[in-house]
Amino acid sequence: MEKTNKQKLLHRFRMVGMAEGISFLVLLLIAMPLKYLANIPEAVKVMGWIHGALFVIFIYFAFEVMVALNKNLIWLIKAFVAAFIPLGTFVFDRQLKKDAALLAKL
């Protein structure tokens, strides 16, 4: 895979990671309180679907990036775990920024 294609793939993965992280926070901090405190279960239903789709896309891109950048299985596991921890994708993004800078220097 070409350098520019790897950079684009990594950039897309970072953007999906940000969207996934934001959707997780919205689900936890807005939709869940609306469900349990305001008796509006539809908020969790809608946000749950959105977050679920973004989670699947995040894991797909993590696998694609792992293959393209020759990362190991531990890296993929870290990406997977980051998606389950609130703010985890944002912390994981710091490593992705370093990878993007390293890729830009090549």
C-alpha positions in Angstrom: 0.0 0.0 0.0 1.2 3.5 -0.9 2.2 6.0 1.7 -0.6 8.4 0.8 -3.2 5.6 1.0 -1.9 4.6 4.4 -2.1 8.2 5.6 -5.7 8.5 4.3 -6.6 5.2 6.0 -5.1 6.3 9.3 -6.9 9.7 9.0 -10.2 8.0 8.4 -9.6 5.6 11.3 -8.8 8.6 13.6 -12.1 10.4 12.5 -14.1 7.2 13.1 -12.5 6.9 16.5 -13.5 10.4 17.4 -17.0 9.8 16.3 -17.2 6.5 18.2 -15.8 8.1 21.3 -18.3 11.0 21.1 -21.2 8.7 20.5 -20.2 6.6 23.5 -20.1 9.7 25.7 -23.5 10.9 24.4 -24.9 7.5 25.1 -23.6 7.4 28.6 -24.0 11.1 29.7 -27.1 12.1 27.8 -29.2 9.2 26.5 -28.9 7.0 29.7 -30.0 9.8 32.0 -32.9 10.6 29.7 -34.0 7.0 29.8 -33.8 6.6 33.6 -34.4 10.1 34.9 -36.8 11.5 32.3 -38.4 8.2 31.2 -37.4 8.7 27.5 -36.2 5.3 26.4 -36.1 6.3 22.8 -32.9 8.3 23.4 -31.0 5.1 24.2 -32.6 3.2 21.3 -31.5 5.8 18.8 -28.0 6.5 20.3 -27.4 2.8 20.9 -27.9 2.1 17.2 -25.7 5.0 16.2 -23.0 4.0 18.7 -23.2 0.3 17.7 -22.7 1.1 14.0 -19.8 3.4 14.8 -18.3 0.7 17.0 -18.4 -1.9 14.2 -16.9 0.6 11.8 -14.1 1.4 14.3 -13.2 -2.2 14.8 -13.2 -2.8 11.0 -10.9 0.2 10.5 -8.7 -1.0 13.3 -8.2 -4.3 11.5 -7.5 -2.5 8.2 -4.9 -0.2 9.9 -3.3 -3.1 11.6 -2.8 -4.9 8.3 -1.7 -1.7 6.4 0.8 -0.5 9.0 2.0 -3.9 10.0 0.8 -3.6 13.6 0.7 -6.6 15.9 -2.3 -8.3 17.6 -1.6 -6.5 20.9 -2.2 -3.2 19.1 -5.5 -4.4 17.8 -6.5 -5.6 21.3 -5.6 -2.1 22.6 -7.9 -0.5 20.0 -10.7 -2.9 20.9 -10.3 -2.2 24.6 -10.2 1.5 24.0 -13.6 1.4 22.4 -15.1 0.0 25.7 -13.6 2.6 28.0 -15.1 6.0 28.2 -12.6 8.4 26.7 -10.6 5.4 25.6 -10.6 6.2 21.9 -9.4 9.7 22.7 -6.4 8.3 24.7 -5.8 5.8 21.9 -5.8 8.7 19.4 -2.6 10.0 20.9 -0.8 6.9 19.7 -2.4 7.3 16.3 -1.1 10.9 16.1 2.4 9.6 16.7 1.9 7.0 14.0 0.6 9.6 11.6 3.6 11.9 12.2 6.0 9.0 11.8 4.2 8.0 8.5 4.5 11.6 7.3 8.3 11.6 7.8 8.8 8.5 5.6 
